[in-house]
Amino acid sequence: MVELKLVSQVSEKGQVVIPKPIRHLLNIRAKNEVTFSLIDGRVVLEKKKPGEILKEFFAAGKPKLKAPKHIDWDALYSSQFT
């Protein structure tokens, strides 16, 4: 695993700019969603994957509503998010 450390300042509103090299490497663009996790005192930022968005969509619906298993959602729609 390659470690890349870049510095960014926190604004008065608590906002932080994701440095351009990291946005480029993770292919993060405007309107993409990211997830923040706190792991052992470190903040971890991850780009949300298309499959996660679909799981959340179906989880928000009726309790018995599930994505069909015979469809590879990632293969069909991942190109729209990259």
N, CA, C and O of each residue as an XYZ file, in Angstrom:
328
protein
N       0.842     -1.177      0.000
C       0.000      0.000      0.000
C       0.885      1.238      0.000
O       1.795      1.358      0.820
N       0.619      2.145     -0.909
C       1.372      3.386     -1.001
C       0.718      4.413     -0.095
O      -0.503      4.569     -0.096
N       1.526      5.102      0.665
C       0.990      6.120      1.561
C       1.243      7.487      0.964
O       2.368      7.811      0.585
N       0.195      8.289      0.879
C       0.278      9.644      0.353
C      -0.285     10.577      1.412
O      -1.439     10.436      1.815
N       0.515     11.522      1.860
C       0.050     12.485      2.865
C       0.133     13.884      2.285
O       1.194     14.332      1.850
N      -0.996     14.560      2.286
C      -1.069     15.945      1.835
C      -1.779     16.747      2.919
O      -2.545     16.190      3.706
N      -1.531     18.035      2.962
C      -2.078     18.893      4.011
C      -3.179     19.780      3.447
O      -3.066     20.299      2.336
N      -4.241     19.947      4.221
C      -5.333     20.851      3.888
C      -5.815     21.476      5.194
O      -5.761     20.841      6.247
N      -6.283     22.714      5.123
C      -6.754     23.397      6.334
C      -8.264     23.271      6.478
O      -8.994     23.167      5.492
N      -8.711     23.282      7.719
C     -10.138     23.264      8.026
C     -10.615     24.711      8.088
O     -10.011     25.543      8.764
N     -11.708     25.005      7.376
C     -12.248     26.366      7.370
C     -13.025     26.623      8.662
O     -13.219     25.715      9.470
N     -13.462     27.856      8.845
C     -14.254     28.207     10.024
C     -15.569     27.440     10.063
O     -16.134     27.239     11.138
N     -16.063     27.009      8.906
C     -17.303     26.240      8.828
C     -17.050     24.735      8.964
O     -17.989     23.945      8.865
N     -15.813     24.334      9.185
C     -15.495     22.920      9.333
C     -15.298     22.210      8.007
O     -15.287     20.980      7.962
N     -15.142     22.960      6.930
C     -14.976     22.370      5.604
C     -13.504     22.151      5.290
O     -12.637     22.913      5.718
N     -13.242     21.088      4.530
C     -11.887     20.758      4.117
C     -11.909     20.467      2.621
O     -12.811     19.787      2.132
N     -10.923     20.978      1.897
C     -10.795     20.676      0.476
C      -9.984     19.393      0.341
O      -8.909     19.260      0.925
N     -10.516     18.449     -0.439
C      -9.767     17.222     -0.720
C      -8.700     17.603     -1.751
O      -9.043     18.079     -2.834
N      -7.419     17.405     -1.441
C      -6.368     17.808     -2.382
C      -6.555     17.167     -3.760
O      -6.987     16.020     -3.881
N      -6.219     17.935     -4.782
C      -6.436     17.505     -6.167
C      -5.801     16.152     -6.496
O      -6.452     15.342     -7.155
N      -4.568     15.864     -6.074
C      -4.005     14.550     -6.402
C      -4.842     13.389     -5.850
O      -4.951     12.344     -6.492
N      -5.432     13.567     -4.662
C      -6.264     12.514     -4.074
C      -7.584     12.417     -4.828
O      -8.059     11.315     -5.101
N      -8.187     13.566     -5.172
C      -9.425     13.542     -5.971
C      -9.181     12.842     -7.305
O     -10.021     12.078     -7.780
N      -8.033     13.111     -7.896
C      -7.694     12.495     -9.186
C      -7.500     10.981     -9.046
O      -8.018     10.210     -9.854
N      -6.759     10.564     -8.028
C      -6.496      9.129     -7.836
C      -7.768      8.340     -7.536
O      -7.906      7.200     -7.979
N      -8.702      8.940     -6.783
C      -9.944      8.254     -6.427
C     -11.089      8.576     -7.386
O     -12.209      8.092     -7.222
N     -10.786      9.407     -8.395
C     -11.787      9.815     -9.378
C     -13.018     10.426     -8.691
O     -14.156     10.083     -9.013
N     -12.769     11.331     -7.745
C     -13.837     12.026     -7.030
C     -14.140     13.308     -7.789
O     -13.256     14.129     -8.034
N     -15.406     13.463     -8.156
C     -15.845     14.642     -8.900
C     -16.983     15.327     -8.154
O     -17.493     14.803     -7.163
N     -17.371     16.489     -8.633
C     -18.485     17.219     -8.028
C     -19.715     16.332     -7.989
O     -19.979     15.590     -8.935
N     -20.451     16.401     -6.924
C     -21.697     15.652     -6.684
C     -21.470     14.195     -6.276
O     -22.430     13.521     -5.902
N     -20.223     13.680     -6.333
C     -19.962     12.333     -5.816
C     -20.141     12.345     -4.313
O     -19.884     13.358     -3.661
N     -20.578     11.235     -3.761
C     -20.691     11.119     -2.317
C     -19.463     10.398     -1.778
O     -18.924      9.490     -2.409
N     -19.036     10.828     -0.590
C     -17.923     10.182      0.092
C     -18.380      9.790      1.489
O     -19.347     10.337      2.019
N     -17.682      8.849      2.067
C     -17.988      8.375      3.409
C     -16.810      8.705      4.313
O     -15.654      8.504      3.938
N     -17.108      9.215      5.509
C     -16.088      9.469      6.514
C     -16.231      8.418      7.608
O     -17.329      8.186      8.115
N     -15.117      7.782      7.972
C     -15.112      6.798      9.053
C     -14.031      7.200     10.056
O     -13.003      7.766      9.686
N     -14.278      6.904     11.311
C     -13.282      7.134     12.349
C     -12.750      5.774     12.773
O     -13.475      4.979     13.372
N     -11.489      5.506     12.466
C     -10.877      4.207     12.745
C      -9.582      4.439     13.519
O      -8.638      5.039     13.005
N      -9.552      3.962     14.746
C      -8.361      4.099     15.604
C      -7.825      5.530     15.632
O      -6.620      5.750     15.505
N      -8.722      6.499     15.797
C      -8.299      7.886     15.918
C      -7.952      8.556     14.595
O      -7.473      9.689     14.595
N      -8.181      7.888     13.472
C      -7.903      8.458     12.150
C      -9.214      8.627     11.391
O     -10.117      7.798     11.503
N      -9.309      9.692     10.627
C     -10.470      9.890      9.767
C     -10.128      9.296      8.405
O      -9.119      9.645      7.793
N     -10.983      8.397      7.949
C     -10.781      7.737      6.660
C     -11.887      8.201      5.718
O     -13.070      8.106      6.042
N     -11.493      8.699      4.555
C     -12.439      9.148      3.546
C     -12.454      8.125      2.415
O     -11.399      7.728      1.919
N     -13.652      7.698      2.005
C     -13.785      6.747      0.914
C     -14.844      7.241     -0.053
O     -15.861      7.801      0.358
N     -14.603      7.034     -1.332
C     -15.610      7.353     -2.333
C     -16.681      6.274     -2.272
O     -16.373      5.082     -2.229
N     -17.928      6.696     -2.269
C     -19.030      5.741     -2.254
C     -19.075      5.010     -3.578
O     -18.923      5.615     -4.639
N     -19.282      3.713     -3.511
C     -19.332      2.893     -4.718
C     -20.782      2.788     -5.194
O     -21.704      2.861     -4.381
N     -20.992      2.617     -6.505
C     -22.358      2.522     -7.036
C     -23.202      1.456     -6.351
O     -24.387      1.685     -6.110
N     -22.641      0.315     -6.033
C     -23.384     -0.750     -5.374
C     -23.896     -0.332     -4.004
O     -24.986     -0.738     -3.601
N     -23.123      0.473     -3.284
C     -23.544      0.942     -1.968
C     -24.740      1.874     -2.079
O     -25.643      1.832     -1.244
N     -24.749      2.710     -3.103
C     -25.854      3.637     -3.310
C     -27.139      2.852     -3.568
O     -28.192      3.195     -3.031
N     -27.061      1.800     -4.388
C     -28.239      0.978     -4.664
C     -28.726      0.258     -3.416
O     -29.932      0.173     -3.185
N     -27.807     -0.261     -2.609
C     -28.202     -0.949     -1.374
C     -28.945      0.005     -0.448
O     -29.947     -0.373      0.159
N     -28.458      1.246     -0.333
C     -29.127      2.232      0.511
C     -30.511      2.575     -0.044
O     -31.459      2.767      0.717
N     -30.620      2.652     -1.368
C     -31.898      2.956     -1.991
C     -32.924      1.877     -1.652
O     -34.046      2.186     -1.249
N     -32.539      0.616     -1.815
C     -33.466     -0.469     -1.534
C     -33.742     -0.598     -0.034
O     -34.839     -0.995      0.359
N     -32.759     -0.266      0.804
C     -32.955     -0.331      2.248
C     -33.948      0.742      2.712
O     -34.652      0.548      3.704
N     -34.006      1.872      1.998
C     -34.908      2.952      2.375
C     -36.354      2.652      1.988
O     -37.278      3.275      2.510
N     -36.552      1.710      1.086
C     -37.901      1.362      0.635
C     -38.589      0.432      1.612
O     -38.268      0.409      2.800
N     -39.526     -0.325      1.107
C     -40.261     -1.269      1.934
C     -39.293     -2.311      2.502
O     -38.309     -2.658      1.848
N     -39.560     -2.810      3.703
C     -38.651     -3.767      4.328
C     -38.372     -5.020      3.488
O     -37.286     -5.591      3.590
N     -39.326     -5.456      2.665
C     -39.136     -6.670      1.880
C     -38.556     -6.394      0.489
O     -38.299     -7.334     -0.263
N     -38.348     -5.129      0.138
C     -37.854     -4.764     -1.173
C     -36.344     -5.004     -1.240
O     -35.593     -4.458     -0.432
N     -35.900     -5.816     -2.195
C     -34.476     -6.113     -2.353
C     -34.110     -6.038     -3.825
O     -34.951     -6.224     -4.704
N     -32.835     -5.763     -4.074
C     -32.344     -5.736     -5.453
C     -32.329     -7.159     -6.004
O     -31.947     -8.092     -5.297
N     -32.742     -7.334     -7.260
C     -32.677     -8.672     -7.855
C     -31.240     -9.182     -7.877
O     -30.328     -8.442     -8.246
N     -31.032    -10.413     -7.493
C     -29.679    -10.964     -7.405
C     -29.103    -11.351     -8.762
O     -27.884    -11.439     -8.909
N     -29.960    -11.585     -9.755
C     -29.463    -12.041    -11.046
C     -28.918    -10.903    -11.915
O     -28.428    -11.154    -13.017
N     -28.994     -9.663    -11.439
C     -28.488     -8.528    -12.208
C     -27.196     -8.036    -11.573
O     -27.141     -7.821    -10.362
N     -26.153     -7.855    -12.384
C     -24.881     -7.319    -11.904
C     -24.954     -5.791    -12.005
O     -24.551     -5.209    -13.012
N     -25.473     -5.150    -10.950
C     -25.685     -3.707    -10.951
C     -24.382     -2.944    -11.151
O     -24.356     -1.939    -11.861
N     -23.301     -3.413    -10.532
C     -22.023     -2.713    -10.668
C     -21.571     -2.681    -12.123
O     -21.117     -1.644    -12.607
N     -21.690     -3.806    -12.821
C     -21.273     -3.865    -14.224
C     -22.149     -2.976    -15.102
O     -21.656     -2.348    -16.039
N     -23.439     -2.922    -14.804
C     -24.363     -2.145    -15.628
C     -24.209     -0.641    -15.444
O     -24.294      0.112    -16.414
N     -23.985     -0.199    -14.219
C     -24.064      1.230    -13.939
C     -22.781      1.881    -13.429
O     -22.761      3.097    -13.234
N     -21.718      1.127    -13.209
C     -20.506      1.736    -12.642
C     -19.910      2.769    -13.575
O     -19.294      3.725    -13.103
N     -20.069      2.617    -14.879
C     -19.487      3.586    -15.819
C     -20.120      4.966    -15.657
O     -19.502      5.967    -16.018
N     -21.336      5.040    -15.123
C     -21.993      6.331    -14.938
C     -21.402      7.108    -13.768
O     -21.592      8.321    -13.678
N     -20.693      6.436    -12.876
C     -20.169      7.075    -11.678
C     -18.663      7.293    -11.734
O     -18.085      7.779    -10.762
N     -18.024      6.956    -12.817
C     -16.568      7.130    -12.888
C     -16.199      8.201    -13.863
O     -15.015      8.482    -14.051
